[in-house]
Amino acid sequence: MFGIGMPELLVIFVIALLVVGPEKLPELARTLGRGLAEFRRTAHEVRQTLDEESREREAAPNSSFRPPASSVHKKNLEDA
């Protein structure tokens, strides 16, 4: 998990306990958990949207393709 082991988590917990206090620590943990869950959910939705758009672009023919303007002019001049 983010390259953080048990000793690092313990140090973070002790620092949070000293800074926030034992009364507010559960509330802080809930708030951080909800924020992390929302971040993960949003990241998943963005990833899904990008994947869907990528698949749609690969499946659909490129309708916006136009030949270069120089070849269009030459062809029109030859027809005239």
PDB file of N, CA, C and O in Angstrom:
ATOM      1  N   MET A   1       0.840  -1.177   0.000  1.00  0.00           N
ATOM      2  CA  MET A   1       0.000   0.000   0.000  1.00  0.00           C
ATOM      3  C   MET A   1       0.883   1.238   0.000  1.00  0.00           C
ATOM      4  O   MET A   1       1.333   1.662   1.065  1.00  0.00           O
ATOM      5  N   PHE A   2       1.140   1.816  -1.131  1.00  0.00           N
ATOM      6  CA  PHE A   2       1.929   3.030  -1.313  1.00  0.00           C
ATOM      7  C   PHE A   2       3.353   2.870  -0.804  1.00  0.00           C
ATOM      8  O   PHE A   2       4.015   3.876  -0.550  1.00  0.00           O
ATOM      9  N   GLY A   3       3.842   1.667  -0.648  1.00  0.00           N
ATOM     10  CA  GLY A   3       5.197   1.448  -0.167  1.00  0.00           C
ATOM     11  C   GLY A   3       5.350   1.759   1.319  1.00  0.00           C
ATOM     12  O   GLY A   3       6.464   1.980   1.794  1.00  0.00           O
ATOM     13  N   ILE A   4       4.248   1.776   2.052  1.00  0.00           N
ATOM     14  CA  ILE A   4       4.290   2.068   3.482  1.00  0.00           C
ATOM     15  C   ILE A   4       4.099   0.760   4.235  1.00  0.00           C
ATOM     16  O   ILE A   4       3.117   0.047   4.030  1.00  0.00           O
ATOM     17  N   GLY A   5       5.045   0.460   5.103  1.00  0.00           N
ATOM     18  CA  GLY A   5       4.964  -0.760   5.893  1.00  0.00           C
ATOM     19  C   GLY A   5       4.331  -0.513   7.249  1.00  0.00           C
ATOM     20  O   GLY A   5       3.879   0.592   7.550  1.00  0.00           O
ATOM     21  N   MET A   6       4.305  -1.549   8.054  1.00  0.00           N
ATOM     22  CA  MET A   6       3.693  -1.465   9.377  1.00  0.00           C
ATOM     23  C   MET A   6       4.412  -0.463  10.288  1.00  0.00           C
ATOM     24  O   MET A   6       3.733   0.293  10.984  1.00  0.00           O
ATOM     25  N   PRO A   7       5.742  -0.418  10.321  1.00  0.00           N
ATOM     26  CA  PRO A   7       6.398   0.575  11.193  1.00  0.00           C
ATOM     27  C   PRO A   7       6.037   2.021  10.819  1.00  0.00           C
ATOM     28  O   PRO A   7       5.830   2.862  11.694  1.00  0.00           O
ATOM     29  N   GLU A   8       5.966   2.294   9.527  1.00  0.00           N
ATOM     30  CA  GLU A   8       5.620   3.647   9.093  1.00  0.00           C
ATOM     31  C   GLU A   8       4.188   3.999   9.482  1.00  0.00           C
ATOM     32  O   GLU A   8       3.918   5.114   9.927  1.00  0.00           O
ATOM     33  N   LEU A   9       3.261   3.036   9.312  1.00  0.00           N
ATOM     34  CA  LEU A   9       1.874   3.274   9.702  1.00  0.00           C
ATOM     35  C   LEU A   9       1.757   3.539  11.201  1.00  0.00           C
ATOM     36  O   LEU A   9       0.962   4.377  11.626  1.00  0.00           O
ATOM     37  N   LEU A  10       2.537   2.834  11.991  1.00  0.00           N
ATOM     38  CA  LEU A  10       2.519   3.034  13.436  1.00  0.00           C
ATOM     39  C   LEU A  10       3.008   4.435  13.794  1.00  0.00           C
ATOM     40  O   LEU A  10       2.424   5.093  14.655  1.00  0.00           O
ATOM     41  N   VAL A  11       4.066   4.892  13.149  1.00  0.00           N
ATOM     42  CA  VAL A  11       4.581   6.246  13.393  1.00  0.00           C
ATOM     43  C   VAL A  11       3.539   7.287  12.996  1.00  0.00           C
ATOM     44  O   VAL A  11       3.319   8.251  13.729  1.00  0.00           O
ATOM     45  N   ILE A  12       2.898   7.103  11.848  1.00  0.00           N
ATOM     46  CA  ILE A  12       1.853   8.036  11.402  1.00  0.00           C
ATOM     47  C   ILE A  12       0.705   8.051  12.405  1.00  0.00           C
ATOM     48  O   ILE A  12       0.178   9.116  12.728  1.00  0.00           O
ATOM     49  N   PHE A  13       0.317   6.889  12.895  1.00  0.00           N
ATOM     50  CA  PHE A  13      -0.772   6.800  13.870  1.00  0.00           C
ATOM     51  C   PHE A  13      -0.416   7.538  15.161  1.00  0.00           C
ATOM     52  O   PHE A  13      -1.245   8.274  15.696  1.00  0.00           O
ATOM     53  N   VAL A  14       0.792   7.351  15.662  1.00  0.00           N
ATOM     54  CA  VAL A  14       1.216   8.008  16.904  1.00  0.00           C
ATOM     55  C   VAL A  14       1.251   9.523  16.716  1.00  0.00           C
ATOM     56  O   VAL A  14       0.808  10.263  17.594  1.00  0.00           O
ATOM     57  N   ILE A  15       1.768   9.989  15.588  1.00  0.00           N
ATOM     58  CA  ILE A  15       1.807  11.433  15.321  1.00  0.00           C
ATOM     59  C   ILE A  15       0.391  11.987  15.229  1.00  0.00           C
ATOM     60  O   ILE A  15       0.102  13.045  15.789  1.00  0.00           O
ATOM     61  N   ALA A  16      -0.489  11.286  14.530  1.00  0.00           N
ATOM     62  CA  ALA A  16      -1.882  11.733  14.422  1.00  0.00           C
ATOM     63  C   ALA A  16      -2.540  11.753  15.796  1.00  0.00           C
ATOM     64  O   ALA A  16      -3.315  12.661  16.096  1.00  0.00           O
ATOM     65  N   LEU A  17      -2.247  10.780  16.617  1.00  0.00           N
ATOM     66  CA  LEU A  17      -2.807  10.726  17.968  1.00  0.00           C
ATOM     67  C   LEU A  17      -2.345  11.921  18.787  1.00  0.00           C
ATOM     68  O   LEU A  17      -3.133  12.503  19.532  1.00  0.00           O
ATOM     69  N   LEU A  18      -1.074  12.292  18.657  1.00  0.00           N
ATOM     70  CA  LEU A  18      -0.548  13.438  19.399  1.00  0.00           C
ATOM     71  C   LEU A  18      -1.108  14.761  18.874  1.00  0.00           C
ATOM     72  O   LEU A  18      -1.402  15.664  19.658  1.00  0.00           O
ATOM     73  N   VAL A  19      -1.253  14.877  17.568  1.00  0.00           N
ATOM     74  CA  VAL A  19      -1.711  16.132  16.972  1.00  0.00           C
ATOM     75  C   VAL A  19      -3.210  16.323  17.172  1.00  0.00           C
ATOM     76  O   VAL A  19      -3.645  17.391  17.603  1.00  0.00           O
ATOM     77  N   VAL A  20      -3.990  15.315  16.869  1.00  0.00           N
ATOM     78  CA  VAL A  20      -5.445  15.435  16.881  1.00  0.00           C
ATOM     79  C   VAL A  20      -6.022  15.128  18.261  1.00  0.00           C
ATOM     80  O   VAL A  20      -6.976  15.773  18.696  1.00  0.00           O
ATOM     81  N   GLY A  21      -5.461  14.173  18.928  1.00  0.00           N
ATOM     82  CA  GLY A  21      -6.001  13.768  20.224  1.00  0.00           C
ATOM     83  C   GLY A  21      -6.856  12.527  20.078  1.00  0.00           C
ATOM     84  O   GLY A  21      -7.381  12.251  19.000  1.00  0.00           O
ATOM     85  N   PRO A  22      -6.996  11.780  21.156  1.00  0.00           N
ATOM     86  CA  PRO A  22      -7.728  10.515  21.076  1.00  0.00           C
ATOM     87  C   PRO A  22      -9.227  10.682  20.822  1.00  0.00           C
ATOM     88  O   PRO A  22      -9.867   9.770  20.298  1.00  0.00           O
ATOM     89  N   GLU A  23      -9.795  11.839  21.187  1.00  0.00           N
ATOM     90  CA  GLU A  23     -11.234  12.033  20.994  1.00  0.00           C
ATOM     91  C   GLU A  23     -11.587  12.210  19.520  1.00  0.00           C
ATOM     92  O   GLU A  23     -12.592  11.682  19.045  1.00  0.00           O
ATOM     93  N   LYS A  24     -10.763  12.946  18.813  1.00  0.00           N
ATOM     94  CA  LYS A  24     -11.084  13.286  17.416  1.00  0.00           C
ATOM     95  C   LYS A  24     -10.474  12.316  16.406  1.00  0.00           C
ATOM     96  O   LYS A  24     -10.784  12.402  15.217  1.00  0.00           O
ATOM     97  N   LEU A  25      -9.624  11.407  16.843  1.00  0.00           N
ATOM     98  CA  LEU A  25      -8.953  10.493  15.919  1.00  0.00           C
ATOM     99  C   LEU A  25      -9.929   9.608  15.148  1.00  0.00           C
ATOM    100  O   LEU A  25      -9.750   9.455  13.940  1.00  0.00           O
ATOM    101  N   PRO A  26     -10.952   9.014  15.773  1.00  0.00           N
ATOM    102  CA  PRO A  26     -11.899   8.202  14.991  1.00  0.00           C
ATOM    103  C   PRO A  26     -12.643   9.021  13.933  1.00  0.00           C
ATOM    104  O   PRO A  26     -12.876   8.547  12.821  1.00  0.00           O
ATOM    105  N   GLU A  27     -13.013  10.249  14.289  1.00  0.00           N
ATOM    106  CA  GLU A  27     -13.700  11.116  13.324  1.00  0.00           C
ATOM    107  C   GLU A  27     -12.776  11.460  12.150  1.00  0.00           C
ATOM    108  O   GLU A  27     -13.204  11.462  10.995  1.00  0.00           O
ATOM    109  N   LEU A  28     -11.517  11.747  12.454  1.00  0.00           N
ATOM    110  CA  LEU A  28     -10.543  12.043  11.403  1.00  0.00           C
ATOM    111  C   LEU A  28     -10.345  10.832  10.495  1.00  0.00           C
ATOM    112  O   LEU A  28     -10.267  10.977   9.275  1.00  0.00           O
ATOM    113  N   ALA A  29     -10.263   9.645  11.082  1.00  0.00           N
ATOM    114  CA  ALA A  29     -10.085   8.424  10.292  1.00  0.00           C
ATOM    115  C   ALA A  29     -11.281   8.190   9.375  1.00  0.00           C
ATOM    116  O   ALA A  29     -11.108   7.806   8.218  1.00  0.00           O
ATOM    117  N   ARG A  30     -12.500   8.421   9.885  1.00  0.00           N
ATOM    118  CA  ARG A  30     -13.699   8.271   9.048  1.00  0.00           C
ATOM    119  C   ARG A  30     -13.682   9.259   7.886  1.00  0.00           C
ATOM    120  O   ARG A  30     -13.970   8.897   6.745  1.00  0.00           O
ATOM    121  N   THR A  31     -13.345  10.502   8.188  1.00  0.00           N
ATOM    122  CA  THR A  31     -13.311  11.535   7.150  1.00  0.00           C
ATOM    123  C   THR A  31     -12.274  11.200   6.086  1.00  0.00           C
ATOM    124  O   THR A  31     -12.544  11.319   4.891  1.00  0.00           O
ATOM    125  N   LEU A  32     -11.095  10.785   6.518  1.00  0.00           N
ATOM    126  CA  LEU A  32     -10.054  10.405   5.555  1.00  0.00           C
ATOM    127  C   LEU A  32     -10.477   9.187   4.744  1.00  0.00           C
ATOM    128  O   LEU A  32     -10.218   9.125   3.542  1.00  0.00           O
ATOM    129  N   GLY A  33     -11.117   8.228   5.380  1.00  0.00           N
ATOM    130  CA  GLY A  33     -11.597   7.038   4.671  1.00  0.00           C
ATOM    131  C   GLY A  33     -12.629   7.382   3.616  1.00  0.00           C
ATOM    132  O   GLY A  33     -12.581   6.865   2.499  1.00  0.00           O
ATOM    133  N   ARG A  34     -13.565   8.257   3.969  1.00  0.00           N
ATOM    134  CA  ARG A  34     -14.578   8.685   2.995  1.00  0.00           C
ATOM    135  C   ARG A  34     -13.939   9.445   1.838  1.00  0.00           C
ATOM    136  O   ARG A  34     -14.302   9.247   0.678  1.00  0.00           O
ATOM    137  N   GLY A  35     -12.989  10.309   2.161  1.00  0.00           N
ATOM    138  CA  GLY A  35     -12.307  11.064   1.108  1.00  0.00           C
ATOM    139  C   GLY A  35     -11.536  10.152   0.169  1.00  0.00           C
ATOM    140  O   GLY A  35     -11.563  10.337  -1.048  1.00  0.00           O
ATOM    141  N   LEU A  36     -10.852   9.173   0.730  1.00  0.00           N
ATOM    142  CA  LEU A  36     -10.103   8.223  -0.088  1.00  0.00           C
ATOM    143  C   LEU A  36     -11.036   7.385  -0.951  1.00  0.00           C
ATOM    144  O   LEU A  36     -10.737   7.116  -2.114  1.00  0.00           O
ATOM    145  N   ALA A  37     -12.169   6.971  -0.383  1.00  0.00           N
ATOM    146  CA  ALA A  37     -13.143   6.193  -1.158  1.00  0.00           C
ATOM    147  C   ALA A  37     -13.700   7.019  -2.311  1.00  0.00           C
ATOM    148  O   ALA A  37     -13.848   6.509  -3.421  1.00  0.00           O
ATOM    149  N   GLU A  38     -14.006   8.281  -2.062  1.00  0.00           N
ATOM    150  CA  GLU A  38     -14.515   9.162  -3.118  1.00  0.00           C
ATOM    151  C   GLU A  38     -13.463   9.365  -4.207  1.00  0.00           C
ATOM    152  O   GLU A  38     -13.784   9.364  -5.395  1.00  0.00           O
ATOM    153  N   PHE A  39     -12.204   9.538  -3.795  1.00  0.00           N
ATOM    154  CA  PHE A  39     -11.119   9.699  -4.764  1.00  0.00           C
ATOM    155  C   PHE A  39     -10.985   8.452  -5.634  1.00  0.00           C
ATOM    156  O   PHE A  39     -10.847   8.560  -6.853  1.00  0.00           O
ATOM    157  N   ARG A  40     -11.025   7.282  -5.025  1.00  0.00           N
ATOM    158  CA  ARG A  40     -10.915   6.032  -5.791  1.00  0.00           C
ATOM    159  C   ARG A  40     -12.092   5.858  -6.741  1.00  0.00           C
ATOM    160  O   ARG A  40     -11.918   5.427  -7.880  1.00  0.00           O
ATOM    161  N   ARG A  41     -13.292   6.195  -6.271  1.00  0.00           N
ATOM    162  CA  ARG A  41     -14.486   6.075  -7.105  1.00  0.00           C
ATOM    163  C   ARG A  41     -14.389   7.011  -8.317  1.00  0.00           C
ATOM    164  O   ARG A  41     -14.698   6.617  -9.442  1.00  0.00           O
ATOM    165  N   THR A  42     -13.962   8.241  -8.076  1.00  0.00           N
ATOM    166  CA  THR A  42     -13.820   9.205  -9.168  1.00  0.00           C
ATOM    167  C   THR A  42     -12.739   8.762 -10.146  1.00  0.00           C
ATOM    168  O   THR A  42     -12.928   8.856 -11.359  1.00  0.00           O
ATOM    169  N   ALA A  43     -11.620   8.286  -9.640  1.00  0.00           N
ATOM    170  CA  ALA A  43     -10.549   7.809 -10.517  1.00  0.00           C
ATOM    171  C   ALA A  43     -11.024   6.635 -11.362  1.00  0.00           C
ATOM    172  O   ALA A  43     -10.679   6.541 -12.539  1.00  0.00           O
ATOM    173  N   HIS A  44     -11.810   5.743 -10.775  1.00  0.00           N
ATOM    174  CA  HIS A  44     -12.345   4.598 -11.519  1.00  0.00           C
ATOM    175  C   HIS A  44     -13.292   5.067 -12.620  1.00  0.00           C
ATOM    176  O   HIS A  44     -13.245   4.553 -13.738  1.00  0.00           O
ATOM    177  N   GLU A  45     -14.153   6.044 -12.311  1.00  0.00           N
ATOM    178  CA  GLU A  45     -15.083   6.569 -13.312  1.00  0.00           C
ATOM    179  C   GLU A  45     -14.340   7.244 -14.461  1.00  0.00           C
ATOM    180  O   GLU A  45     -14.701   7.068 -15.625  1.00  0.00           O
ATOM    181  N   VAL A  46     -13.310   8.010 -14.138  1.00  0.00           N
ATOM    182  CA  VAL A  46     -12.520   8.673 -15.183  1.00  0.00           C
ATOM    183  C   VAL A  46     -11.848   7.631 -16.062  1.00  0.00           C
ATOM    184  O   VAL A  46     -11.850   7.753 -17.287  1.00  0.00           O
ATOM    185  N   ARG A  47     -11.274   6.606 -15.442  1.00  0.00           N
ATOM    186  CA  ARG A  47     -10.611   5.544 -16.202  1.00  0.00           C
ATOM    187  C   ARG A  47     -11.604   4.835 -17.116  1.00  0.00           C
ATOM    188  O   ARG A  47     -11.286   4.539 -18.268  1.00  0.00           O
ATOM    189  N   GLN A  48     -12.817   4.558 -16.602  1.00  0.00           N
ATOM    190  CA  GLN A  48     -13.849   3.904 -17.413  1.00  0.00           C
ATOM    191  C   GLN A  48     -14.251   4.780 -18.594  1.00  0.00           C
ATOM    192  O   GLN A  48     -14.380   4.292 -19.717  1.00  0.00           O
ATOM    193  N   THR A  49     -14.448   6.062 -18.345  1.00  0.00           N
ATOM    194  CA  THR A  49     -14.843   6.984 -19.407  1.00  0.00           C
ATOM    195  C   THR A  49     -13.779   7.044 -20.491  1.00  0.00           C
ATOM    196  O   THR A  49     -14.101   7.000 -21.678  1.00  0.00           O
ATOM    197  N   LEU A  50     -12.527   7.145 -20.100  1.00  0.00           N
ATOM    198  CA  LEU A  50     -11.444   7.189 -21.082  1.00  0.00           C
ATOM    199  C   LEU A  50     -11.365   5.893 -21.877  1.00  0.00           C
ATOM    200  O   LEU A  50     -11.144   5.925 -23.087  1.00  0.00           O
ATOM    201  N   ASP A  51     -11.540   4.756 -21.216  1.00  0.00           N
ATOM    202  CA  ASP A  51     -11.521   3.472 -21.918  1.00  0.00           C
ATOM    203  C   ASP A  51     -12.664   3.370 -22.923  1.00  0.00           C
ATOM    204  O   ASP A  51     -12.467   2.903 -24.044  1.00  0.00           O
ATOM    205  N   GLU A  52     -13.865   3.808 -22.522  1.00  0.00           N
ATOM    206  CA  GLU A  52     -15.017   3.755 -23.425  1.00  0.00           C
ATOM    207  C   GLU A  52     -14.801   4.648 -24.643  1.00  0.00           C
ATOM    208  O   GLU A  52     -15.072   4.237 -25.771  1.00  0.00           O
ATOM    209  N   GLU A  53     -14.316   5.860 -24.420  1.00  0.00           N
ATOM    210  CA  GLU A  53     -14.075   6.768 -25.539  1.00  0.00           C
ATOM    211  C   GLU A  53     -12.992   6.230 -26.460  1.00  0.00           C
ATOM    212  O   GLU A  53     -13.075   6.382 -27.679  1.00  0.00           O
ATOM    213  N   SER A  54     -11.989   5.610 -25.886  1.00  0.00           N
ATOM    214  CA  SER A  54     -10.921   5.026 -26.688  1.00  0.00           C
ATOM    215  C   SER A  54     -11.460   3.899 -27.562  1.00  0.00           C
ATOM    216  O   SER A  54     -11.122   3.809 -28.742  1.00  0.00           O
ATOM    217  N   ARG A  55     -12.302   3.037 -26.982  1.00  0.00           N
ATOM    218  CA  ARG A  55     -12.891   1.948 -27.760  1.00  0.00           C
ATOM    219  C   ARG A  55     -13.807   2.479 -28.854  1.00  0.00           C
ATOM    220  O   ARG A  55     -13.820   1.940 -29.960  1.00  0.00           O
ATOM    221  N   GLU A  56     -14.575   3.530 -28.562  1.00  0.00           N
ATOM    222  CA  GLU A  56     -15.473   4.109 -29.562  1.00  0.00           C
ATOM    223  C   GLU A  56     -14.686   4.695 -30.730  1.00  0.00           C
ATOM    224  O   GLU A  56     -15.087   4.547 -31.884  1.00  0.00           O
ATOM    225  N   ARG A  57     -13.581   5.350 -30.441  1.00  0.00           N
ATOM    226  CA  ARG A  57     -12.771   5.938 -31.513  1.00  0.00           C
ATOM    227  C   ARG A  57     -12.120   4.865 -32.381  1.00  0.00           C
ATOM    228  O   ARG A  57     -11.979   5.037 -33.592  1.00  0.00           O
ATOM    229  N   GLU A  58     -11.726   3.764 -31.759  1.00  0.00           N
ATOM    230  CA  GLU A  58     -11.120   2.682 -32.523  1.00  0.00           C
ATOM    231  C   GLU A  58     -12.156   1.982 -33.394  1.00  0.00           C
ATOM    232  O   GLU A  58     -11.840   1.553 -34.503  1.00  0.00           O
ATOM    233  N   ALA A  59     -13.386   1.862 -32.906  1.00  0.00           N
ATOM    234  CA  ALA A  59     -14.429   1.141 -33.634  1.00  0.00           C
ATOM    235  C   ALA A  59     -15.040   1.982 -34.750  1.00  0.00           C
ATOM    236  O   ALA A  59     -15.403   1.440 -35.793  1.00  0.00           O
ATOM    237  N   ALA A  60     -15.160   3.284 -34.556  1.00  0.00           N
ATOM    238  CA  ALA A  60     -15.807   4.154 -35.543  1.00  0.00           C
ATOM    239  C   ALA A  60     -14.815   4.540 -36.633  1.00  0.00           C
ATOM    240  O   ALA A  60     -13.643   4.795 -36.354  1.00  0.00           O
ATOM    241  N   PRO A  61     -15.291   4.582 -37.883  1.00  0.00           N
ATOM    242  CA  PRO A  61     -14.401   5.065 -38.942  1.00  0.00           C
ATOM    243  C   PRO A  61     -14.113   6.542 -38.732  1.00  0.00           C
ATOM    244  O   PRO A  61     -14.915   7.273 -38.150  1.00  0.00           O
ATOM    245  N   ASN A  62     -12.982   6.957 -39.206  1.00  0.00           N
ATOM    246  CA  ASN A  62     -12.562   8.341 -39.018  1.00  0.00           C
ATOM    247  C   ASN A  62     -13.295   9.226 -40.014  1.00  0.00           C
ATOM    248  O   ASN A  62     -12.824   9.427 -41.133  1.00  0.00           O
ATOM    249  N   SER A  63     -14.445   9.755 -39.615  1.00  0.00           N
ATOM    250  CA  SER A  63     -15.267  10.562 -40.515  1.00  0.00           C
ATOM    251  C   SER A  63     -14.725  11.968 -40.684  1.00  0.00           C
ATOM    252  O   SER A  63     -15.134  12.673 -41.606  1.00  0.00           O
ATOM    253  N   SER A  64     -13.827  12.388 -39.832  1.00  0.00           N
ATOM    254  CA  SER A  64     -13.300  13.743 -39.945  1.00  0.00           C
ATOM    255  C   SER A  64     -12.083  13.808 -40.866  1.00  0.00           C
ATOM    256  O   SER A  64     -11.497  14.878 -41.028  1.00  0.00           O
ATOM    257  N   PHE A  65     -11.696  12.694 -41.467  1.00  0.00           N
ATOM    258  CA  PHE A  65     -10.534  12.690 -42.346  1.00  0.00           C
ATOM    259  C   PHE A  65     -10.854  13.405 -43.644  1.00  0.00           C
ATOM    260  O   PHE A  65     -11.876  13.133 -44.275  1.00  0.00           O
ATOM    261  N   ARG A  66      -9.996  14.304 -44.036  1.00  0.00           N
ATOM    262  CA  ARG A  66     -10.120  15.002 -45.312  1.00  0.00           C
ATOM    263  C   ARG A  66      -8.775  14.934 -46.005  1.00  0.00           C
ATOM    264  O   ARG A  66      -7.732  15.026 -45.357  1.00  0.00           O
ATOM    265  N   PRO A  67      -8.794  14.775 -47.309  1.00  0.00           N
ATOM    266  CA  PRO A  67      -7.509  14.773 -48.008  1.00  0.00           C
ATOM    267  C   PRO A  67      -6.872  16.152 -47.906  1.00  0.00           C
ATOM    268  O   PRO A  67      -7.574  17.141 -47.693  1.00  0.00           O
ATOM    269  N   PRO A  68      -5.574  16.232 -48.051  1.00  0.00           N
ATOM    270  CA  PRO A  68      -4.905  17.532 -47.987  1.00  0.00           C
ATOM    271  C   PRO A  68      -5.470  18.484 -49.040  1.00  0.00           C
ATOM    272  O   PRO A  68      -5.880  18.055 -50.119  1.00  0.00           O
ATOM    273  N   ALA A  69      -5.488  19.756 -48.724  1.00  0.00           N
ATOM    274  CA  ALA A  69      -6.077  20.759 -49.615  1.00  0.00           C
ATOM    275  C   ALA A  69      -5.348  20.817 -50.954  1.00  0.00           C
ATOM    276  O   ALA A  69      -5.978  21.079 -51.978  1.00  0.00           O
ATOM    277  N   SER A  70      -4.057  20.582 -50.972  1.00  0.00           N
ATOM    278  CA  SER A  70      -3.309  20.676 -52.224  1.00  0.00           C
ATOM    279  C   SER A  70      -3.781  19.631 -53.233  1.00  0.00           C
ATOM    280  O   SER A  70      -3.855  19.939 -54.422  1.00  0.00           O
ATOM    281  N   SER A  71      -4.100  18.427 -52.813  1.00  0.00           N
ATOM    282  CA  SER A  71      -4.557  17.412 -53.754  1.00  0.00           C
ATOM    283  C   SER A  71      -5.960  17.729 -54.255  1.00  0.00           C
ATOM    284  O   SER A  71      -6.302  17.375 -55.384  1.00  0.00           O
ATOM    285  N   VAL A  72      -6.770  18.380 -53.449  1.00  0.00           N
ATOM    286  CA  VAL A  72      -8.110  18.760 -53.887  1.00  0.00           C
ATOM    287  C   VAL A  72      -8.009  19.801 -54.986  1.00  0.00           C
ATOM    288  O   VAL A  72      -8.724  19.710 -55.984  1.00  0.00           O
ATOM    289  N   HIS A  73      -7.143  20.782 -54.827  1.00  0.00           N
ATOM    290  CA  HIS A  73      -6.987  21.829 -55.833  1.00  0.00           C
ATOM    291  C   HIS A  73      -6.442  21.258 -57.144  1.00  0.00           C
ATOM    292  O   HIS A  73      -6.906  21.632 -58.221  1.00  0.00           O
ATOM    293  N   LYS A  74      -5.478  20.371 -57.061  1.00  0.00           N
ATOM    294  CA  LYS A  74      -4.923  19.783 -58.281  1.00  0.00           C
ATOM    295  C   LYS A  74      -5.989  18.997 -59.029  1.00  0.00           C
ATOM    296  O   LYS A  74      -6.081  19.086 -60.254  1.00  0.00           O
ATOM    297  N   LYS A  75      -6.786  18.234 -58.311  1.00  0.00           N
ATOM    298  CA  LYS A  75      -7.812  17.433 -58.953  1.00  0.00           C
ATOM    299  C   LYS A  75      -8.835  18.335 -59.635  1.00  0.00           C
ATOM    300  O   LYS A  75      -9.248  18.049 -60.758  1.00  0.00           O
ATOM    301  N   ASN A  76      -9.248  19.406 -58.987  1.00  0.00           N
ATOM    302  CA  ASN A  76     -10.203  20.333 -59.584  1.00  0.00           C
ATOM    303  C   ASN A  76      -9.621  21.011 -60.822  1.00  0.00           C
ATOM    304  O   ASN A  76     -10.343  21.233 -61.793  1.00  0.00           O
ATOM    305  N   LEU A  77      -8.352  21.338 -60.806  1.00  0.00           N
ATOM    306  CA  LEU A  77      -7.725  21.978 -61.963  1.00  0.00           C
ATOM    307  C   LEU A  77      -7.625  21.004 -63.132  1.00  0.00           C
ATOM    308  O   LEU A  77      -7.784  21.405 -64.285  1.00  0.00           O
ATOM    309  N   GLU A  78      -7.363  19.729 -62.848  1.00  0.00           N
ATOM    310  CA  GLU A  78      -7.263  18.736 -63.913  1.00  0.00           C
ATOM    311  C   GLU A  78      -8.619  18.473 -64.551  1.00  0.00           C
ATOM    312  O   GLU A  78      -8.690  18.225 -65.755  1.00  0.00           O
ATOM    313  N   ASP A  79      -9.696  18.520 -63.773  1.00  0.00           N
ATOM    314  CA  ASP A  79     -11.036  18.287 -64.297  1.00  0.00           C
ATOM    315  C   ASP A  79     -11.504  19.444 -65.171  1.00  0.00           C
ATOM    316  O   ASP A  79     -12.325  19.241 -66.066  1.00  0.00           O
ATOM    317  N   ALA A  80     -11.014  20.621 -64.940  1.00  0.00           N
ATOM    318  CA  ALA A  80     -11.498  21.800 -65.665  1.00  0.00           C
ATOM    319  C   ALA A  80     -10.974  21.881 -67.056  1.00  0.00           C
ATOM    320  O   ALA A  80     -11.297  22.821 -67.783  1.00  0.00           O
TER     321      ALA A  80
END
